[in-house]
Amino acid sequence: ASPWVEWLLGSRLSTARGHTAPSDTTLACHFPHPRLKRSRLKVRFCTNESQKSRGELVALLRRLGFDISQEEVTAPAPATCQVLEERGLRPHLLVHDGVRSEFDQIDQSNPNCVVLADAGESFSYQNMNKAFQTLMELENPVLISLGKGRYYKETSGLMLDVGAYMKALEYACGIEAEVVGKPSPEFFKSALQAMGVEAHQAIMIGDDIVGDVGGAQRCGMRALQVRTGKFRPSDEYHPEVKADGYVDNLAEAVDLLLQHADK
């Protein structure tokens, strides 16, 4: 059997939360991760989470009962720091306070780029205008966005995501942002490289038809969409992206993969 790789992806754990019943306290009990740990499949968690540092996210998952390490998580903030260091970029940050610590070792003096993440309540007119002014003052403006999601799902409902603000700055400045995170092919490729597998050996599982499914497919992976989290029935009729399959929850997806692996 081919060494399929199980990918569990979801912005802000929306896929996982959609799979559980009542609350996050039951998350670890219902989530099928331990079965994957016991199998020969490699597992990687990829997320566009940009309101928490990777360490904080892993700590939260551990408190919920997950056996997971930072090395198993691919997140956009650490990847962005690598890009900044490699290219000598000094960012003006428009990010959530919860992820700001990821950039503590990055020179932020005299900015020559803008880094945008899901800043939540910090997406004020004043802060957006400061980011706009910074870009307009640069001869070669660089805008880096940690993902470009349109929205995500919280318990209180759908929430506007970083992509809407990214598009606003693109339009105002007449530039195109560089995306670090899903659906960027480079983001998926970095995770594949860390796992030591090729794209055709991997399968993605997620709730976002564009960011998860479309992004993975453009990278050469197969992808399943989970009918939880931010999934909407219209996703199955998306004009540009068609998942390789649909499952009602993550447990069903894991059952399919484990059955395949045993053949």
Disulfide bonds with the S-S distance in Angstrom:
none
